[in-house]
Amino acid sequence: MKPLRPFFSFFGGKWTLATRYPAPTHRMLIEPFAGSAGYATRYAHHDVILVEREPVVAALWRWLISVSVEEVMRLPLDPEKRFELAPEPRSLIGFWCGRGRTQPANTTTSAWLLSGKWPSSFWGAYARQRIADQVPRIRHWRLIEGDYSDAPDVEATWFVDPPYIGSRHYRARVGNYDHLAAWSQSRRGQVIVCEQKGATWLPFVHFRDAKSINRGVNTEVVWSRS
């Protein structure tokens, strides 16, 4: 079965890089910093648990897990009409209007979007149909709204992709990376922790250089345990 594609774009999303990381070795897969759940989306048939502390993102995932195909297909194609919708679908379209953000865009949509030259990159018929086709495949997913430490203490594949140390892009940041390091090392099962070059709170090793949303290059590092 084909892997799912992202339901929305999010800053630091790992969907493109996900296949470069080790594949999950456990049936249960937990992302304690969900964001757009790029790793879980690649392995959607697993028993996925998303943990997200940002209320807007948590509410959006809760909606996606339960929304009907028919409701998705009723969403307006005109992105300006998103402001007439309930908060969750409004957030969904907002993330499609402003890519690579940690919050949905609330401004007038860009000329790039309205030009129609990139139908798979911004909100429109393609995006709506893709989401409608995919939501039945995440009905078994579970969402926990809370901090990473609220995740169940179970044996699983843990994909830990926190706000990188020093990043200013996130409203909800990690308060204590030493605590996150100890918590990550205490997880049972397979653990994959993502960071960027310069982080020292775990013994990270070079992973790969990746293009960022602003066309720069980020050096990704990783700590993992099978």
C-alpha positions as CSV (number, residue, x, y, z in Angstrom):
1,M,0.0,0.0,0.0
2,K,1.3,3.4,-0.9
3,P,2.4,5.6,2.0
4,L,0.3,8.6,2.8
5,R,1.4,12.1,1.8
6,P,1.4,15.0,4.3
7,F,-1.9,16.2,5.5
8,F,-0.5,19.7,5.9
9,S,2.9,21.4,5.8
10,F,4.6,22.2,9.1
11,F,8.0,23.8,10.0
12,G,10.6,21.1,10.3
13,G,8.4,18.4,9.0
14,K,10.2,15.1,8.3
15,W,8.0,13.5,5.6
16,T,10.7,13.9,2.9
17,L,13.5,12.6,5.1
18,A,11.4,9.9,6.9
19,T,12.5,7.0,4.7
20,R,16.2,7.9,5.4
21,Y,15.7,7.1,9.1
22,P,15.5,3.5,10.3
23,A,12.1,1.9,9.6
24,P,9.9,1.2,12.6
25,T,10.6,-2.2,14.3
26,H,7.5,-2.2,16.6
27,R,3.8,-2.2,15.7
28,M,3.2,0.8,18.0
29,L,4.7,4.0,16.7
30,I,4.8,7.2,18.9
31,E,5.6,10.7,17.8
32,P,5.8,12.8,21.1
33,F,6.3,16.0,19.1
34,A,3.7,15.4,16.4
35,G,3.7,18.5,14.2
36,S,2.6,17.2,10.8
37,A,3.6,13.7,11.8
38,G,5.9,13.1,8.8
39,Y,7.4,9.9,10.0
40,A,4.1,8.3,11.1
41,T,2.4,9.3,7.8
42,R,5.0,7.1,6.1
43,Y,4.0,4.2,8.2
44,A,0.3,4.9,8.8
45,H,-0.7,1.3,9.1
46,H,1.1,1.1,12.4
47,D,-0.7,1.7,15.8
48,V,0.1,5.4,15.8
49,I,0.0,7.7,18.8
50,L,0.6,11.4,18.3
51,V,1.4,13.7,21.2
52,E,1.0,17.4,20.6
53,R,1.0,20.3,23.1
54,E,0.1,23.1,20.7
55,P,-3.7,23.4,20.9
56,V,-4.2,24.4,17.3
57,V,-2.2,21.5,15.9
58,A,-3.7,19.0,18.4
59,A,-7.3,20.1,17.5
60,L,-6.5,19.7,13.8
61,W,-5.2,16.2,14.2
62,R,-8.2,15.2,16.3
63,W,-10.4,16.5,13.5
64,L,-8.5,14.7,10.8
65,I,-8.7,11.4,12.6
66,S,-12.5,11.6,12.9
67,V,-13.7,13.7,10.0
68,S,-15.7,12.0,7.3
69,V,-14.7,12.0,3.6
70,E,-17.9,13.8,2.7
71,E,-17.1,16.6,5.2
72,V,-13.7,17.1,3.7
73,M,-15.1,17.2,0.2
74,R,-17.5,19.9,1.3
75,L,-14.6,22.3,2.2
76,P,-14.5,25.3,-0.1
77,L,-11.9,25.4,-2.8
78,D,-11.5,29.2,-2.4
79,P,-9.0,29.6,0.5
80,E,-10.4,33.0,1.4
81,K,-13.6,31.2,2.5
82,R,-11.7,29.4,5.2
83,F,-12.5,32.2,7.6
84,E,-16.2,31.1,7.5
85,L,-15.4,27.6,8.7
86,A,-15.0,25.9,12.1
87,P,-11.5,26.3,13.7
88,E,-10.1,22.9,12.6
89,P,-10.8,23.0,8.9
90,R,-9.8,26.7,8.9
91,S,-6.5,25.7,10.4
92,L,-6.0,23.0,7.8
93,I,-6.5,25.3,4.9
94,G,-4.4,27.9,6.7
95,F,-1.5,25.5,6.8
96,W,-1.8,24.9,3.1
97,C,-1.9,28.7,2.5
98,G,1.4,29.3,4.3
99,R,3.8,26.4,4.0
100,G,6.5,25.5,6.5
101,R,4.9,27.4,9.5
102,T,4.2,26.4,13.1
103,Q,0.8,28.1,12.9
104,P,-1.8,28.4,10.1
105,A,-1.6,31.5,7.9
106,N,-4.2,34.1,8.7
107,T,-3.2,36.6,6.1
108,T,-4.6,37.0,2.5
109,T,-3.4,34.2,0.3
110,S,-0.3,34.8,-1.9
111,A,-0.2,35.4,-5.6
112,W,1.7,32.1,-5.9
113,L,-1.2,30.2,-4.5
114,L,-3.8,32.0,-6.5
115,S,-1.8,31.5,-9.8
116,G,-2.7,27.8,-9.8
117,K,0.8,26.9,-11.1
118,W,1.5,24.6,-8.1
119,P,-1.8,22.7,-7.5
120,S,-0.1,20.1,-5.3
121,S,1.6,22.6,-3.1
122,F,-1.3,24.9,-2.0
123,W,-4.9,24.6,-1.2
124,G,-7.3,23.6,-4.0
125,A,-9.0,20.6,-5.6
126,Y,-5.9,18.4,-5.5
127,A,-5.2,19.0,-1.8
128,R,-8.8,18.5,-0.8
129,Q,-9.1,15.2,-2.7
130,R,-5.8,13.9,-1.3
131,I,-7.0,14.6,2.3
132,A,-10.4,13.0,1.6
133,D,-8.7,9.9,0.2
134,Q,-6.4,9.6,3.2
135,V,-8.5,10.3,6.3
136,P,-10.0,6.7,6.3
137,R,-6.5,5.3,6.7
138,I,-5.9,7.1,10.0
139,R,-9.1,6.2,11.9
140,H,-7.1,4.0,14.2
141,W,-4.6,6.7,15.2
142,R,-4.8,8.2,18.7
143,L,-4.1,11.8,19.7
144,I,-2.9,12.9,23.1
145,E,-3.0,16.6,23.7
146,G,-0.1,17.4,26.1
147,D,3.6,17.4,26.7
148,Y,5.9,14.7,25.5
149,S,6.1,13.3,29.0
150,D,2.4,12.5,28.8
151,A,3.1,9.7,26.2
152,P,2.4,6.2,27.5
153,D,5.4,4.4,28.9
154,V,5.2,1.4,26.6
155,E,7.5,-0.5,24.2
156,A,7.3,1.1,20.8
157,T,9.1,2.8,18.0
158,W,9.7,6.4,19.3
159,F,10.3,9.1,16.7
160,V,11.3,12.1,18.7
161,D,11.5,15.3,16.7
162,P,11.4,18.2,19.2
163,P,11.9,21.9,18.5
164,Y,15.6,22.1,17.9
165,I,17.6,23.8,20.6
166,G,18.0,27.5,19.8
167,S,15.1,27.5,17.4
168,R,12.8,30.6,17.6
169,H,10.1,29.3,15.3
170,Y,8.0,27.5,17.9
171,R,5.7,29.0,20.5
172,A,5.8,25.8,22.6
173,R,9.5,25.1,23.2
174,V,11.3,22.5,25.2
175,G,12.1,23.8,28.6
176,N,14.8,21.4,29.7
177,Y,16.8,19.4,27.1
178,D,18.6,17.5,29.8
179,H,15.3,16.1,30.9
180,L,14.3,15.3,27.4
181,A,17.6,13.5,26.9
182,A,17.1,11.4,30.0
183,W,13.4,10.7,29.0
184,S,14.4,9.7,25.5
185,Q,17.1,7.3,26.7
186,S,14.6,5.7,29.1
187,R,12.0,4.9,26.4
188,R,11.5,1.2,25.8
189,G,12.0,-0.1,22.3
190,Q,13.4,1.6,19.2
191,V,14.2,5.3,19.7
192,I,15.1,7.9,17.0
193,V,15.9,11.5,18.1
194,C,16.3,14.3,15.6
195,E,18.3,17.5,16.0
196,Q,20.5,19.9,14.1
197,K,24.3,20.4,14.0
198,G,25.6,21.9,17.2
199,A,23.2,20.1,19.6
200,T,25.0,18.3,22.4
201,W,22.2,17.2,24.8
202,L,22.6,13.6,23.4
203,P,25.6,12.1,21.6
204,F,24.3,12.9,18.1
205,V,26.0,11.9,14.9
206,H,25.8,13.4,11.5
207,F,22.7,12.3,9.5
208,R,22.5,14.3,6.3
209,D,22.4,17.8,4.9
210,A,18.8,18.8,4.0
211,K,17.4,21.8,2.2
212,S,15.3,24.0,4.4
213,I,12.1,25.9,3.6
214,N,14.1,29.1,2.9
215,R,16.3,27.3,0.4
216,G,19.2,27.1,2.9
217,V,20.9,23.9,4.1
218,N,20.5,22.4,7.5
219,T,22.8,19.8,8.8
220,E,20.6,17.2,10.5
221,V,22.0,15.0,13.3
222,V,20.5,11.9,14.9
223,W,20.7,9.7,18.0
224,S,19.1,6.3,17.7
225,R,18.8,3.0,19.6
226,S,17.4,-0.2,18.2
